Amino acid sequence: MSSKTVEGSSSPAIRRDPYEVLSVTRDANDQEIKSSYRKLALKYHPDKNANNPDASELFKEVAYSYSILSDPEKRRQYDNAGFEALDADGMEMEIDLSNLGTVNTMFAALFSKLGVPIKTTVSANVLEEAMNGTVTVRPLPIGTSVSGKVDKQCAHFFGVTISEQTAESGVVVRVTSTAQSKFKLLYFEQETTGGYGLALQEESEKTGKVTSAGMYFLHFQVYRMDSTINALAVAKDPESAFFKRLEGLQPCEVSELKSGTHIFAVYGDNFFKTASYTIEALCAKTYEDTTEKLKEIEAQILRKRNELRQFETEYRKALARFQEVTNRYTQEKQTVDELLKQRDSIHSSFSVVKTPSVNNLTNGSSSKTQGEESKVDGDSAGEEGGSESKERSKRKWFNLNLKGPDKKLG
């Protein structure tokens, strides 16, 4: 990892021209840009400006500008079309925990345990001592290992002397911690002033029962895996996690070392305790088969990354089509269920006796059939006729010829 991500690169709210921020010309070379960045980053580092609230924003601005100009592709895009050509979401984001209070540090430690890696900056004191060349450098001969414990936000420096033959074969520097300590492996370049400028850093990662970090100088492009890229992608869109998994494979800025003495350091990155470690320097000639295998595997990963980028497009289209079809399926099912429900209701209505309504009862009482009327009239007539008949019978009974004998006498 280059120093562009060491210091952090969250984009500032108001963005100035990166060349202006770093005080370099538009035709400045990589070394000029890097040198200016190191000086400004150290000048505005939060560790050295606890009482200056403006320094933090300037620190971010310097880091953000360097993240653009140190990347050839981003620099080209900016030169052609300005900030609009840059994907802000793709810019590497860092969190500086070196100047946080106890509460925030504890929160950050918890956040890290939840699975999201948090990158931290290297302490300004360590960077300044290295820049001034006042650090103590311990020898680390090729083929040997050294163990130790380093305090948090402190560093142990090691000098690895490489011969012409070893430089041609390649060099590997690795650090492991059986205590699973959190640390950084740092590589410093020699400055013209006699000091050392931070050029590369690797975050320790857990592999099995240990944490480890390594740098490989093998004369071909070697890649490092930046897990932060995948973590940020997961936070933004969990479904994209698989497709972004290989995006963290980034090319290392230094692929070979020349003969001479090179400076490495183990930086204690634990929040509350010292970091236990073992560092070793190896000649790659002993591991030629392993080196070739690494080259082959990384080439396959790069090809697979390109395939996944294309496959993601196909997958998104298929997923959108699947969602469309699924939605239609749900709608069609609801429609069919409703139609069948209505059909069953209609069928059921044929076997249900309808209760006459109030209106029907009213109409029925006022509109009787002719037969009913005839029957009623007949009954009425019969009743009337029966009365008259009884009356006549009664009169007839009263008109009995009771005077018959008297008439006979007369």
PALUM-874037 format. One record per atom (N, C-alpha, C): x, y, z; residue in three letters. Coordinates in steps of 0.02 Angstrom, whole numbers, plus 50000, padded with zeros to 5 digits. Each point is the difference from the previous one (the first is absolute). Layout:
<nodes>
XYZAla;...
</nodes>
This chain:
<nodes>
500434994150000Met;499575005950000Met;500445006150000Met;499855004949959Ser;500405006149997Ser;499805004650055Ser;500425005350009Ser;499875004750054Ser;499385004149986Ser;499724999649940Lys;499385003749985Lys;499434997750043Lys;500014993450019Thr;499474997550043Thr;500214999950073Thr;500635001150013Val;500235000050069Val;499715005950037Val;499995005849968Glu;499795005950034Glu;499255001349997Glu;499654996449957Gly;499295001049994Gly;499845004349941Gly;499434998849968Ser;499845003749940Ser;499265001449992Ser;499655001250055Ser;499305001949994Ser;499975006949968Ser;499575000849950Ser;499985006249963Ser;499725005850041Ser;500315005949997Pro;499765005850037Pro;499365002749970Pro;499645004050040Ala;499375002849976Ala;500115004849942Ala;500525004350006Ile;500175004749947Ile;500664997749969Ile;499994998449936Arg;500594997149970Arg;500395005249959Arg;500655000550015Arg;500445004349962Arg;500404995949951Arg;500315003449955Asp;500434996749950Asp;500554996150036Asp;500054993449988Pro;500504995950035Pro;500725002649991Pro;500145002749941Tyr;500685002649989Tyr;500125006050045Tyr;499495004150009Glu;500065005850044Glu;500084997950072Glu;499624995050021Val;500034997650069Val;500694997350016Val;500294996249954Leu;500664997050013Leu;500585004549980Leu;499835006049973Ser;500525004949981Ser;500494997149950Ser;499734996749948Val;500424997249947Val;499725002449933Val;500424999849948Thr;499785001949934Thr;499634994249967Thr;499655001549946Arg;499604994849966Arg;500434994849966Arg;500645001649988Asp;500444995149969Asp;500474996850052Asp;499835000550064Ala;500424997150053Ala;500034992549993Ala;500584997150015Asn;500074992749996Asn;499774996850065Asn;499994993450000Asp;499744996350058Asp;500405001550063Asp;500665000549993Gln;500415001150059Gln;499885006950030Gln;499905005049958Glu;499865006850024Glu;499335000250036Glu;499514996649972Ile;499344999850031Ile;500024996450067Ile;500354994450001Lys;500064996150061Lys;500375003850055Lys;500545003349982Ser;500405003850048Ser;499595005750031Ser;499625003649957Ser;499605005650024Ser;499444997450046Ser;499714994549981Tyr;499474997250040Tyr;500244998150070Tyr;500574996850003Arg;500274997850064Arg;500115005950047Arg;500275005449974Lys;500135005850041Lys;499365003250025Lys;499515000749955Leu;499375003250019Leu;499594995650047Leu;500004993449987Ala;499624995450042Ala;500295000150071Ala;500655000350005Leu;500325000250065Leu;499865006750035Leu;499985005349960Lys;499885006750027Lys;499315000650031Lys;499504997049966Tyr;499305000750023Tyr;499744993950037Tyr;500444995350015His;499794993950033His;499655001650066His;499424996850014Pro;499615001550062Pro;500414999250063Pro;500484995450001Asp;500414999150060Asp;500385006350019Asp;500185003949949Lys;500415006050012Lys;499585006350004Lys;499354999449990Asn;499575005949998Asn;499374999150041Asn;500094997750061Ala;499424998650042Ala;499595006250015Ala;500335005850001Asn;499655006350017Asn;499835004149938Asn;500084997049942Asn;499855003649937Asn;499464996249962Asn;499375002250006Pro;499454996349967Pro;500055000349924Pro;500335005049973Asp;500055000649927Asp;500494994949971Asp;500464997750042Ala;500514995449975Ala;499704993449976Ala;499484997850034Ser;499684993649981Ser;499725000349929Ser;499685005649983Glu;499725000749933Glu;500555000749948Glu;500535003650018Leu;500565000749954Leu;500344993249989Leu;500044996250054Phe;500294993349996Phe;499614995649951Phe;499335000350005Lys;499584996249955Lys;500085002449928Lys;500045006649992Glu;500065002849933Glu;500654997949967Glu;500545000050038Val;500654997949974Val;499984992649980Val;499714995950044Ala;499964992849986Ala;499554998649939Ala;499455003749996Tyr;499534999049943Tyr;500345002049934Tyr;500375005550001Ser;500345002349940Ser;500534995049979Ser;500364997350049Tyr;500524995149984Tyr;499704993649972Tyr;499424998150025Ser;499684993949976Ser;499815000649926Ser;499935006149977Ile;499855001149928Ile;500645000249959Ile;500485004150021Leu;500605001049960Leu;500494994250003Leu;499944995850051Ser;500454994250005Ser;499764994149959Ser;499375000349978Asp;499724994649958Asp;499995002449928Asp;500384996849955Pro;500045002349930Pro;499335000749966Pro;499554995250012Glu;499355000249967Glu;499575005750027Glu;499995000850066Lys;499605005450029Lys;500295006949981Lys;500665000349996Arg;500325006349981Arg;499825001849928Arg;500004994949957Arg;499815001249930Arg;499285002349994Arg;499564996750038Gln;499295001949998Gln;499905007250025Gln;500355001750054Tyr;499935006850027Tyr;500275005149950Tyr;500574998649970Asp;500305004749952Asp;499545001149941Asp;499624994949980Asn;499575000649942Asn;499335003350015Asn;499714998450058Ala;499315002450013Ala;499885002250072Ala;500515000850040Gly;499915002550067Gly;499684994950047Gly;499735002550055Phe;499724995550052Phe;499414996049975Phe;499645002749950Glu;499404996449975Glu;500184993249972Glu;500614999349977Ala;500204993649969Ala;500184994750052Ala;500065002250062Leu;500204995350053Leu;499394997350035Leu;500014993750015Asp;499464996950037Asp;500155000850074Asp;499645004650032Ala;500145001550071Ala;499914993950044Ala;499514995749982Asp;499884994150041Asp;500584995149996Asp;500385000449946Gly;500554995449992Gly;500645002250034Gly;500025006250024Met;500605002550034Met;500074996450067Met;500614998150015Glu;500124996350061Glu;499885004550061Glu;499644997250048Met;499835003850060Met;500384997250060Met;500245004350041Glu;500394998050058Glu;499725003450063Glu;500134997050056Ile;499805003050064Ile;500635000850043Ile;500145006050020Asp;500585001350041Asp;499824999350074Asp;500254994750031Leu;499834998750069Leu;500575002050048Leu;500545002849973Ser;500585001250041Ser;499905005650050Ser;499495004249991Asn;499905005650045Asn;499314999950033Asn;499684994150001Leu;499344999550029Leu;500044998950076Leu;499475001950034Gly;499964998950071Gly;499844992750015Gly;499984998350065Thr;499904993050020Thr;499334997349976Thr;499475003950006Val;499334997649981Val;499984998549925Val;500245004749960Asn;499984998949928Asn;500454994249979Asn;500564999250034Thr;500464994649984Thr;499674993350016Thr;499654999750057Met;499654993850018Met;499454998549949Met;499655005149978Phe;499484999049950Phe;500314997449935Phe;500565002849980Ala;500334997949939Ala;500234992750005Ala;500254998250059Ala;500224993150010Ala;499414995249994Ala;499435001950029Leu;499404995949994Leu;499774999549928Leu;500025005749966Phe;499795000249929Phe;500434995349959Phe;500644999850014Ser;500464995749964Ser;499834992650013Ser;499824998450063Lys;499834993150017Lys;499374997649965Lys;499585004749979Leu;499384998249966Leu;500134997949928Leu;500625000449978Gly;500164997549933Gly;500185005349949Gly;499955006350017Val;500195005349954Val;500705002450017Val;500494998949957Pro;500685002050016Pro;500075007650003Pro;500335002450050Ile;500125007250007Ile;500745001349990Ile;500165004149950Lys;500705001849989Lys;500175005950043Lys;500605000050026Thr;500235005550041Thr;500635003049970Thr;500135006150016Thr;500615003249976Thr;500584998150046Thr;500595000549973Val;500604998950040Val;500135006450040Val;500184999150063Ser;500115005750044Ser;500495005049970Ser;499855006450010Ala;500435005349974Ala;500694999750032Ala;500044997950061Asn;500654999550034Asn;500454995049965Asn;499714994349981Val;500394994949965Val;500225002649931Val;499545003249964Leu;500175002649934Leu;500545005450004Leu;499945004350050Glu;500485005550007Glu;500694997450019Glu;500034995250045Glu;500644997250020Glu;500334996549940Glu;499594996549961Ala;500284996749941Ala;500255005149950Ala;499605005349989Met;500205005249953Met;500655003450021Met;500095000750065Asn;500605003250025Asn;500594995250006Asn;499864993549991Gly;500534995150004Gly;500244998650070Gly;499565001350049Thr;500204999250071Thr;499764993450030Thr;499764995449959Val;499754993650026Val;500574995150009Val;499894995250044Thr;500494994650011Thr;499844994349952Thr;500484998149959Val;499894994849950Val;500384993750021Val;499644994550007Arg;500304993650019Arg;500144995949936Arg;500544996449998Pro;500144996049941Pro;499554993849995Pro;499784998449939Leu;499604994049988Leu;500314996449940Leu;500484995650012Pro;500334996649945Pro;499514995549961Pro;500134999249935Ile;499604995649958Ile;500044992950028Ile;499414996750005Gly;499984993250024Gly;499934999350075Gly;499925005750035Thr;499934999750073Thr;499335003250021Thr;499834999150062Ser;499385002950027Ser;500145003150068Ser;499605005150017Val;500075003550064Val;499315000750030Val;499954998650065Ser;499355000750035Ser;500045005850048Ser;499425002950015Gly;499985005550047Gly;499305002150016Gly;499955005350042Lys;499365003050017Lys;500065007549991Lys;499535003049965Val;500025007149986Val;499395003450030Val;500115005650033Asp;499445003750031Asp;499545002949947Asp;499395001650021Lys;499515002949953Lys;500275006849975Lys;499895001149936Gln;500215006149965Gln;500755001350005Gln;500374994550007Cys;500735000349997Cys;500244995149947Cys;500635000449982Ala;500264995749947Ala;500704997650016Ala;500144993849979His;500674997250003His;500274999849928His;500585003049989Phe;500295000549934Phe;500534994749989Phe;500024997349938Phe;500484994849983Phe;500335001749933Phe;500654998649997Gly;500375001049937Gly;500154993349968Gly;499774999149938Val;500114993849963Val;500515001549944Val;500594997050006Thr;500525001149950Thr;499964994749946Thr;499965002249938Ile;499894995549944Ile;500605000149953Ile;500254994249983Ser;500554999449953Ser;499755000349928Ser;500465000649953Glu;499805000149929Glu;499634993649981Glu;500254994350023Gln;499704993649983Gln;499304999450031Gln;499935002150062Thr;499354999750033Thr;499515004649967Thr;500235006049980Ala;499565004849967Ala;499744997149934Ala;500414996449964Glu;499784997049937Glu;499494994550011Glu;500084996450055Ser;499544994450015Ser;499335002450028Ser;500025005750035Gly;499395002550031Gly;500014999150075Gly;499625004250035Val;500005000050073Val;499285000050027Val;499914996450054Val;499354999850034Val;500115001950074Val;499615004650025Val;500025001950071Val;499314998750029Val;499984995950052Arg;499364998150029Arg;500015001050076Arg;499415001750027Val;499915000850072Val;499404995950021Val;500074996150054Thr;499444996050025Thr;499935001250075Thr;499404998850027Ser;499875000650071Ser;499554994350022Ser;500294995550040Thr;499594994450026Thr;499515002450052Thr;500125006050027Ala;499535003050048Ala;499445003749965Ala;500014999849933Gln;499495003349958Gln;499985007650013Gln;500595002950012Ser;500045007250010Ser;499865003649935Ser;499795006350007Lys;499875004249942Lys;500615004549990Lys;500275000049939Phe;500615003849987Phe;500025002049926Phe;500495004149983Lys;500135001849931Lys;500724998249983Lys;500114997749939Leu;500674999149974Leu;500145006049955Leu;500535003750014Leu;500155006249964Leu;500654999349961Leu;500035003349943Tyr;500635000349961Tyr;500165007449987Tyr;500625002050015Phe;500215006949993Phe;500525000649945Phe;499945005449961Glu;500505001549949Glu;500505005050028Glu;500614999649975Gln;500525004650022Gln;499885006949969Gln;500005005150042Glu;499915006849977Glu;500695003349989Glu;500015005049957Thr;500635003649986Thr;500265003650062Thr;499555001350047Thr;500205003550061Thr;500324995450051Thr;500014993549984Gly;500304995250046Gly;499484996350041Gly;499385002349998Gly;499474996750038Gly;499644994849958Gly;499434997750025Tyr;499624994849966Tyr;499275002349992Tyr;499754999249940Gly;499305001749986Gly;499584993849990Gly;499424999850031Leu;499564994149996Leu;499764999149928Leu;500124994149973Ala;499824998549930Ala;499454994849995Ala;500014994950041Leu;499514994649997Leu;499784998250071Leu;499394997550005Gln;499784997150063Gln;499524994449986Gln;500024994950041Glu;499534994449996Glu;499674999150068Glu;499344999649999Glu;499634998750062Glu;500034992650016Glu;500054998350063Ser;499984993050019Ser;499304997349990Ser;499964993849979Glu;499354996649991Glu;500024993250033Glu;499434997850023Lys;499974993650034Lys;499984994449948Lys;500474995350007Thr;500024994149957Thr;500084993950045Thr;499464996350008Gly;500024994450045Gly;500045002350072Gly;500504997750036Lys;500085001750071Lys;500515005550011Lys;500225003249947Val;500505005450007Val;499775006049960Val;500305005850015Thr;499945005949956Thr;500665000849964Thr;499975002349938Ser;500615000449961Ser;499955005649949Ser;500595002149976Ala;500055004949946Ala;500654998749964Ala;500015001149935Gly;500614998649962Gly;500105004849942Gly;500625000949981Met;500185003949941Met;500444995749956Met;499845000149934Tyr;500324995549952Tyr;500315004149944Tyr;500664999449992Phe;500365003649948Phe;500304994849954Phe;499624998149948Leu;500154994149960Leu;500125001449927Leu;500105006349981His;500165002149931His;499414999449952His;499424998350025Phe;499405000349959Phe;499465003350043Phe;499475002349968Gln;499485003650036Gln;499674995550052Gln;500075002050062Val;499694996350055Val;499415004250025Val;499494996650024Tyr;499395003550021Tyr;499884998950075Tyr;499685004850030Arg;499794999550070Arg;499245000050002Arg;499724997050051Met;499284999750007Met;499775005150051Met;499645005049977Asp;499735005250044Asp;499294998250018Asp;499904997250060Ser;499344997650020Ser;499515005650013Ser;500255006250007Thr;499565005650014Thr;499525001349941Thr;500254999149940Ile;499595001249940Ile;499394995550001Ile;500104993650016Asn;499444995450003Asn;499535001750058Asn;500285002050057Ala;499595001850058Ala;499565006049986Ala;500285005049967Leu;499615005949982Leu;499454998249950Leu;500164995649953Ala;499514997849951Ala;499424996450033Ala;500164995850049Val;499484996350037Val;499565004850038Val;500315005150031Ala;499605004850038Ala;499535003949954Ala;500225001249940Lys;499605003949952Lys;499474995749967Lys;500184994049981Asp;499544995549965Asp;500204992850015Asp;499684996750049Pro;500204993250019Pro;500004995149942Pro;499555001049951Glu;499964995449944Glu;500615000349955Glu;500375005550004Ser;500595000749957Ser;500634997250031Ser;499944997450061Ala;500594997750037Ala;500414994949959Ala;499674995249970Phe;500364994949962Phe;500375003049941Phe;499665004549965Phe;500305002849939Phe;500575004850017Phe;500005003050059Lys;500535004650019Lys;500564996650038Lys;499934993650010Arg;500494996450042Arg;500705000349972Arg;500075000049934Leu;500675000149969Leu;500225007049982Leu;499575005050011Glu;500195006949984Glu;500545002550047Glu;500064996750059Gly;500505002150048Gly;500714998249980Gly;500074996149947Leu;500674998249977Leu;500315005949964Leu;500495003250033Gln;500315006049974Gln;500744998949987Gln;500275003049947Pro;500724999149986Pro;500445003550051Pro;500524996850022Cys;500485003150045Cys;500435004849960Cys;500185005650032Glu;500365005349966Glu;500734998349988Glu;500284995550039Val;500704998049993Val;500034992549987Val;500314998149945Ser;500024992949982Ser;500694996950006Ser;500515004150012Glu;500684997350008Glu;500425004750042Glu;500514997250032Leu;500475003850040Leu;500704999349971Leu;500375005450000Lys;500694999749977Lys;500464998050058Lys;500604998349983Ser;500484998150053Ser;500125005950046Ser;500134998550063Gly;500115005250050Gly;499584998650062Gly;499965004750045Thr;499624999250062Thr;499335003549994Thr;499484996350016His;499315002549996His;499694999850069His;499595005150013Ile;499725000950067Ile;499274997850003Ile;499864995550047Phe;499324997650013Phe;499855001450074Phe;499365000050016Ala;499815001250070Ala;499354996250016Ala;499944998050063Val;499384997150026Val;499695005350045Val;499395002049983Tyr;499655005450036Tyr;499444997050043Tyr;499995001650064Gly;499494997450045Gly;499335003349988Gly;499524996149978Asp;499345002849982Asp;499454997850046Asp;500184996550055Asn;499494998250049Asn;499775006350036Asn;499384999950023Phe;499735005950033Phe;500235000650072Phe;500054994550036Phe;500125000450072Phe;500614996050024Phe;500344996549956Lys;500554995850024Lys;500554999649948Lys;500554997250021Thr;500574999249955Thr;499854994649948Thr;500375000249945Ala;499914995149947Ala;500604995350000Ala;499874993650006Ser;500524994949996Ser;500094997949928Ser;500624999149978Tyr;500124998649929Tyr;500654996149990Tyr;500054997149941Thr;500634997049975Thr;500085002349928Thr;500575003249985Ile;500145002449933Ile;500574996049969Ile;499954998549937Glu;500534996349966Glu;500085002549929Glu;500634999649975Ala;500165002049931Ala;500264993849963Ala;499724998749941Leu;500174993949964Leu;500225001549929Leu;500444995949973Cys;500195000549930Cys;499524995649960Cys;499705002849947Ala;499494996449963Ala;500284994349959Ala;500674999649992Lys;500304994749959Lys;499844993150029Lys;499964999750066Thr;499844993650033Thr;499284997949987Thr;499595004849978Tyr;499284998749991Tyr;499795001449927Tyr;500424997749953Glu;499855001449929Glu;499334997049979Glu;499864993950020Asp;499374996849982Asp;499415003950030Asp;500085002150063Thr;499475003850032Thr;499905006749966Thr;500545003149980Thr;499965006549966Thr;499624999449934Thr;500174994949961Glu;499654999049937Glu;499264998450011Glu;499864996350052Lys;499304998450016Lys;499625006350018Lys;500325004450038Leu;499695006450018Leu;499855004149938Leu;500475000349955Lys;499915003849938Lys;499414997249959Lys;499964993449997Glu;499474996749962Glu;499315001250032Glu;499974999250066Ile;499365000850035Ile;499755007249995Ile;500445004850008Glu;499785007049996Glu;499775001749930Glu;500314997149949Ala;499775001149931Ala;499304997249991Ala;499884994150030Gln;499334997049995Gln;499485004450037Gln;500205002850057Ile;499545004250038Ile;499835006349960Ile;500495002949966Leu;499885005949960Leu;499524998549943Leu;500104994249968Arg;499544998149946Arg;499294998950028Arg;499984996750057Lys;499344998750032Lys;499665006650020Lys;500395004850021Arg;499725006550018Arg;499675003349940Arg;500324999749943Asn;499715002849938Asn;499374996249981Asn;500014993350008Glu;499414996049985Glu;499425001850046Glu;500155001150064Leu;499485001850048Leu;499695006749984Leu;500405004749977Arg;499745006549981Arg;499484999449945Arg;500154995749951Gln;499524998949946Gln;499404995950024Gln;500154995050042Phe;499464995850025Phe;499525004050045Phe;500265004850036Glu;499575004150043Glu;499475003649960Glu;500205002549941Thr;499525003449956Thr;499464995149978Thr;500204994049980Glu;499524994949979Glu;499554998050058Glu;500314999350059Tyr;499624998050059Tyr;499485005250019Tyr;500205006449997Arg;499535005450018Arg;499405000149952Arg;500144998949936Lys;499464999949951Lys;499534994150013Lys;500304994250012Ala;499604994050014Ala;499605000850064Ala;500325003150050Leu;499665001050064Leu;499415004849993Leu;500105005249960Ala;499465004849988Ala;499424996649963Ala;500184995749951Arg;499484996449963Arg;499644995150045Arg;500394996650044Phe;499704995350047Phe;499525003650047Phe;500195005950023Gln;499575003950044Gln;499375002049965Gln;500075001949937Glu;499415001949960Glu;499524994249992Glu;500284994149983Val;499584994049991Val;499694997950066Val;500385000650055Thr;499744998150066Thr;499425004550020Thr;500075006549987Asn;499465004750015Asn;499384998449959Asn;500104998349937Arg;499424998349958Arg;499674993650025Arg;500434995250020Tyr;499734993750026Tyr;499545001450060Tyr;500235004350045Thr;499605001750060Thr;499345003349980Thr;500035004749953Gln;499405003549977Gln;499514995249966Gln;500264995749956Glu;499584995349964Glu;499674995150049Glu;500374997750049Lys;499734995450049Lys;499435003350039Lys;500095006250020Gln;499475003650036Gln;499385000849957Gln;500105001549935Thr;499435000849954Thr;499624993549992Thr;500364994549989Val;499684993449991Val;499634998050064Val;500325000950057Asp;499684998350064Asp;499355003950009Asp;500005006449983Glu;499415004250008Glu;499444997849953Glu;500174998449937Leu;499504997749952Leu;499684993450022Leu;500414995450023Leu;499734993550023Leu;499565001050062Leu;500205004650043Lys;499605001450059Lys;499315002749981Lys;500005004649951Gln;499365002749977Gln;499574994549967Gln;500334995749962Arg;499644994449966Arg;499684995450052Arg;500374998150051Asp;499734995650053Asp;499425003450036Asp;500055006450009Ser;499465003750034Ser;499364999849958Ser;500085000849934Ile;499414999749956Ile;499694993150001Ile;500434994849996His;499744993150002His;499624998750065His;500265002450054Ser;499684998950065Ser;499325003350004Ser;499925005549965Ser;499385003850004Ser;499404996149973Ser;500134995149955Phe;499444996049973Phe;499694995450051Phe;500364998150049Ser;499744995250050Ser;499795003450065Ser;499995006550000Val;499805003650060Val;499305003049990Val;499504998350047Val;499325002649995Val;500005007350019Val;499735003949954Lys;499995007250012Lys;499425001850046Lys;500105003950048Thr;499495002750045Thr;499695006149968Thr;499294999949991Pro;499695005849967Pro;500155006450038Pro;500085005049962Ser;500145006450031Ser;499365003350024Ser;500045005450037Val;499425003650027Val;499575002749943Val;500305002449948Asn;499625002649943Asn;499584994749967Asn;500304994049994Asn;499634994549969Asn;499394998150042Asn;500115000050066Leu;499444998450043Leu;499445005249993Leu;500165006249995Thr;499515005449993Thr;499634999449935Thr;500394998949948Asn;499684999349934Asn;499554993949997Asn;500224994750033Gly;499604993949998Gly;499355000850036Gly;499995003750055Ser;499375000850038Ser;499515004549964Ser;500275004449956Ser;499555004749966Ser;499814997649931Ser;500304994649978Ser;499844997549932Ser;499854992650004Ser;499444998350024Lys;499794993150007Lys;499774997449932Lys;500024993549994Thr;499784996949936Thr;499245000149996Thr;499794999249940Gln;499295000249988Gln;499654994250037Gln;500344994450003Gly;499704994350034Gly;499915001450074Gly;500555003450028Glu;499955001650070Glu;499435004950012Glu;499955005049953Glu;499465004950007Glu;499324996549994Glu;499954995449951Ser;499374996449991Ser;499834996050061Ser;500524996950029Lys;499884996050059Lys;499765004350057Lys;500345005650007Val;499795004650054Val;499305002549988Val;499865002049936Asp;499335002449984Asp;499484994550010Asp;500214994149979Gly;499534994450007Gly;499854998750073Gly;500545000350041Asp;499894998950071Asp;499565005350028Asp;500105006149976Ser;499595005550025Ser;499274999149979Ser;499944998249936Ala;499314998949974Ala;499674994350037Ala;500394994850013Gly;499714994350035Gly;499775001950069Gly;500425004150032Glu;499825002150067Glu;499365004249999Glu;499975004649949Glu;499405004249995Glu;499384995749983Glu;500114995549951Gly;499434995649980Gly;499764995750057Gly;500464997750041Gly;499814995850057Gly;499585003850050Gly;500155006250008Ser;499605004250048Ser;499295000949975Ser;499955001449933Glu;499335000949972Glu;499614993550005Glu;500334994549987Ser;499664993650002Ser;499754998450070Ser;500465001850049Lys;499794998850069Lys;499415004450019Lys;500035006249972Glu;499465004750015Glu;499344997549971Glu;500034997649936Arg;499404997449968Arg;499744993850037Arg;500484996050020Ser;499804993950036Ser;499665001850065Ser;500315005250031Lys;499725002250064Lys;499295002849989Lys;499945004249945Arg;499345002849987Arg;499504994549983Arg;500254995349962Lys;499554994549981Lys;499784996050062Lys;500494999550044Trp;499834996250061Trp;499515003950041Trp;500075006750000Phe;499515004050038Phe;499325000349965Phe;499994998949935Asn;499375000449962Asn;499654993149996Asn;500164995850044Leu;499664993449999Leu;499245001150007Leu;499654995949966Asn;499265000750001Asn;499754997350066Asn;500055004450050Leu;499774997950066Leu;499255001250009Leu;499715004049954Lys;499295001750007Lys;499564995349958Lys;500244995049980Gly;499614995549957Gly;499354997750031Gly;499994997850062Pro;499374997650028Pro;499485005550008Pro;500245006250016Asp;499535005550008Asp;499665001549934Asp;500374999949946Lys;499705001249934Lys;499484994849983Lys;500164994150021Lys;499524994649986Lys;499355001150039Lys;500085002450059Leu;499405001250040Leu;499605005649971Leu;500355004949972Gly;499645005649970Gly;499724998549935Gly;
</nodes>
